[in-house]
Amino acid sequence: MMDALSVVSQLRDLASEPQNREAIVQDQGCLPGLVLFLDHQSPEVLLATLQTLRYLAELSPNIPTMKNELGMMVSLENLMGRDNQSVDITSLAKEVYGILTAPPLPVHRTPERRKKSQFFINSSYKKAKCVTLHIQGLDSADQRGLCEEALLKVRGVISFTFQMASKRCTVRIRSDLPTESLASAIADTKVLSAQQVVKNEAGEEVFIPLNPSVAEVHQISALPDYLPEEEESPEKEVDRAVSRTTAKDDASGSWLNAAASFLTKTFYW
């Protein structure tokens, strides 16, 4: 059974091979998952995550995508300023941050690399969207528990994970579920409120107010472990909808497909 450390360790091993770096960053599950790992409590997971990001940043075309990944720079800044952690983690966080913020170098890419098969995302990823929320009042495990209970009752929520240091929750939902429904469910706790975090044209993170009164929340009484992906809307994902293909009999692709599923569906720390 996969756990956080085994997933990120194997992903780090794959990232150490130059031919895998473009595909990992282009994937819609692995890079957001690595950002979530940056808020993990385990020093071993943090170090392995930073090592993975360092490998990925060695391919210069990856840098803009990594830098613009929602929560990446904020999470690195949090690690750089955190006390009571190992020098290795702090130093590596500063190194990765420095690489991502350095002036870009000219990039030369061949047509063959552009056409390279990206082999570990299946079609179900196009049927959902990820929403990042900033939740006012998310200050403790008790408040997180209230938020979890509220989100689990919303029909159309597939999975979610928290970044407590930045008071954020990344929610994977059906593409036909209004974001206001999440805000409405969270507002029903009476102690929490939510705003959506998005990137503006300048690449900066901004908060968008959500009006919880405009959305009707469809609740479910019996809570499954996860919403089955085959029931999701056929609409394309709002953020970075990218067509994917599957390589034939690719062992690393098979593992990465499982890892991407783990990254997007089982982060509950």
C-alpha positions in Angstrom: 0.0 0.0 0.0 1.3 3.4 -0.9 2.1 6.0 1.7 3.4 9.6 1.3 7.1 8.8 1.8 7.1 5.8 -0.6 5.3 7.8 -3.3 7.5 10.9 -3.1 10.7 8.7 -2.8 9.8 6.8 -6.0 8.8 10.0 -7.7 12.2 11.5 -6.7 13.9 8.5 -8.2 12.0 8.9 -11.4 12.8 12.7 -11.5 16.5 11.8 -11.1 16.3 10.5 -14.7 16.4 13.4 -17.1 14.0 11.8 -19.6 11.2 11.7 -17.0 11.3 15.4 -15.9 9.2 17.0 -18.6 6.4 14.4 -18.2 6.3 14.7 -14.4 5.9 18.5 -14.6 3.3 18.3 -17.4 1.2 15.9 -15.4 -1.9 17.4 -13.8 -1.6 15.3 -10.7 2.1 15.0 -9.7 3.1 18.6 -9.5 0.1 19.8 -7.5 0.7 16.8 -5.3 4.3 17.8 -4.7 3.2 21.2 -3.6 0.9 19.6 -1.1 3.8 17.5 0.2 5.6 20.8 1.0 3.2 21.2 3.9 3.7 17.6 5.2 4.7 17.2 8.9 7.4 14.5 8.2 10.9 15.8 7.7 11.7 12.8 5.5 8.8 13.6 3.2 9.7 17.3 3.1 13.4 16.5 2.1 12.4 14.0 -0.5 9.9 16.4 -2.0 12.5 19.2 -2.2 15.0 16.8 -3.8 12.3 15.9 -6.4 11.6 19.6 -7.2 15.3 20.2 -7.4 15.7 17.5 -10.1 12.7 18.8 -12.0 14.0 22.3 -12.0 17.2 21.1 -13.7 15.1 21.1 -17.0 14.8 24.8 -17.7 11.5 24.6 -19.7 9.9 23.2 -16.5 10.7 26.3 -14.4 7.8 28.6 -15.6 5.3 25.8 -15.0 6.7 25.0 -11.6 6.9 28.7 -10.6 3.3 29.3 -11.6 1.9 26.2 -9.9 -0.6 27.4 -7.4 0.9 27.4 -3.9 4.4 26.5 -5.0 6.2 29.8 -4.1 4.1 30.4 -0.9 4.9 26.9 0.4 8.7 27.3 -0.4 8.7 30.7 1.4 7.0 29.1 4.4 9.7 26.4 4.6 12.5 29.0 4.2 11.2 30.9 7.2 10.2 27.9 9.4 12.1 27.4 12.7 13.0 24.1 14.3 13.7 22.2 11.1 16.8 20.7 9.7 19.4 22.8 7.9 19.1 20.5 4.9 15.5 21.3 4.4 15.9 25.1 4.8 18.9 25.2 2.4 17.2 23.0 -0.2 14.0 25.1 0.0 16.1 28.3 -0.6 17.9 26.6 -3.5 14.8 25.6 -5.3 13.2 29.0 -4.6 16.3 30.7 -6.1 16.2 28.6 -9.2 12.5 29.3 -9.8 12.9 33.0 -9.3 16.2 33.4 -11.3 16.0 35.2 -14.7 15.0 32.8 -17.4 17.5 31.4 -19.9 16.9 30.9 -23.6 15.1 27.6 -24.2 15.7 25.5 -27.3 13.2 22.6 -27.7 13.1 20.2 -30.6 9.8 19.1 -32.3 10.5 15.6 -31.1 10.4 16.7 -27.4 7.2 18.6 -28.0 5.6 15.4 -29.4 6.9 13.2 -26.6 4.2 10.9 -25.2 3.0 11.9 -21.8 2.1 8.6 -20.4 0.5 8.6 -17.1 -2.7 10.5 -17.1 -6.0 8.9 -18.0 -9.0 10.6 -19.4 -10.8 10.8 -16.1 -8.6 13.7 -15.0 -10.2 15.9 -17.7 -13.6 15.4 -16.0 -12.8 17.2 -12.8 -11.4 20.5 -11.7 -9.2 21.6 -8.7 -10.2 24.6 -6.7 -7.9 26.2 -4.1 -9.7 28.0 -1.2 -8.3 30.3 1.4 -10.3 29.5 4.6 -10.6 32.2 7.2 -10.7 30.6 10.7 -8.7 27.5 9.7 -6.4 27.8 12.7 -6.5 24.4 14.4 -7.3 20.7 14.0 -10.8 21.3 15.3 -11.6 23.9 12.6 -10.1 21.5 10.0 -12.4 18.8 11.2 -15.4 21.1 10.8 -14.3 21.9 7.3 -13.8 18.3 6.4 -17.3 17.4 7.6 -18.8 20.2 5.6 -17.0 19.3 2.4 -17.7 15.6 2.7 -21.4 16.4 2.6 -21.3 18.2 -0.7 -22.3 16.1 -3.7 -19.7 16.5 -6.3 -16.6 16.8 -4.1 -14.1 14.1 -5.1 -11.2 14.7 -2.7 -9.5 17.5 -0.7 -6.4 18.3 1.2 -5.3 21.0 3.6 -2.3 23.3 3.8 -2.7 24.5 7.4 0.3 26.8 7.3 -1.3 29.0 4.6 -5.0 28.3 5.7 -5.7 26.7 2.3 -7.7 23.7 1.1 -7.3 22.3 -2.4 -10.6 20.6 -3.4 -11.0 18.3 -6.4 -14.6 18.6 -7.6 -16.8 17.7 -10.6 -16.5 20.3 -13.3 -20.2 21.1 -13.1 -20.2 21.9 -9.4 -20.2 25.6 -8.7 -17.4 26.8 -6.5 -20.0 28.8 -4.5 -21.4 25.5 -3.3 -18.1 24.9 -1.4 -18.3 28.4 0.1 -21.9 27.8 1.1 -21.0 24.5 2.8 -18.1 26.0 4.7 -20.1 29.0 5.7 -22.7 26.7 7.3 -20.1 25.8 9.9 -20.8 29.4 11.3 -17.1 29.8 12.2 -15.3 29.5 8.8 -15.5 31.4 5.5 -13.9 30.7 2.1 -12.4 32.7 -0.7 -11.0 31.2 -4.0 -7.3 31.6 -4.7 -6.5 32.1 -8.4 -3.6 33.5 -10.5 -4.1 36.9 -12.2 -2.6 37.9 -15.6 0.6 38.9 -13.9 1.0 35.4 -12.3 0.2 36.7 -8.8 -2.1 34.9 -6.4 -5.3 36.8 -5.6 -8.4 36.1 -3.5 -11.8 36.1 -5.1 -14.8 36.5 -2.8 -17.4 33.8 -3.1 -21.1 34.4 -2.4 -22.4 31.3 -0.6 -26.0 32.5 -0.8 -26.1 32.1 -4.6 -25.5 28.3 -4.6 -27.7 25.5 -3.5 -25.7 22.7 -1.8 -26.7 19.2 -2.7 -25.7 17.1 0.3 -25.3 13.3 0.5 -26.4 11.4 3.6 -24.3 8.2 3.1 -20.7 9.2 2.6 -18.6 7.0 0.2 -14.8 7.0 0.5 -14.6 8.9 -2.8 -16.9 10.0 -5.6 -16.5 7.5 -8.5 -14.6 9.2 -11.3 -16.7 7.7 -14.0 -19.7 9.8 -12.7 -17.9 13.0 -13.3 -19.0 15.6 -15.9 -17.4 15.2 -19.3 -16.4 18.9 -19.4 -12.7 19.7 -19.6 -10.9 20.7 -16.5 -10.9 24.5 -16.0 -7.2 24.8 -15.2 -4.6 23.7 -17.8 -6.8 21.3 -19.8 -4.2 19.2 -21.7 -4.7 16.2 -23.9 -2.8 13.2 -22.8 -1.8 9.9 -24.4 -0.7 6.6 -22.9 2.6 5.0 -23.8 2.5 1.3 -24.6 3.6 -1.1 -21.9 5.7 1.6 -20.1 6.5 0.4 -16.6 7.3 3.8 -15.2 4.1 5.1 -16.8 2.1 2.4 -15.0 3.6 3.4 -11.7 3.2 7.1 -12.3 -0.5 6.6 -13.1 -0.9 5.0 -9.7 1.2 7.7 -8.0 -0.8 10.5 -9.7 -4.0 8.9 -8.4 -2.5 8.7 -4.9 -1.4 12.3 -5.1 -4.8 13.6 -6.0 -7.0 11.3 -3.9 -5.4 10.3 -0.7 -3.8 13.4 1.0 -5.6 13.5 4.3 -3.0 14.6 6.9 
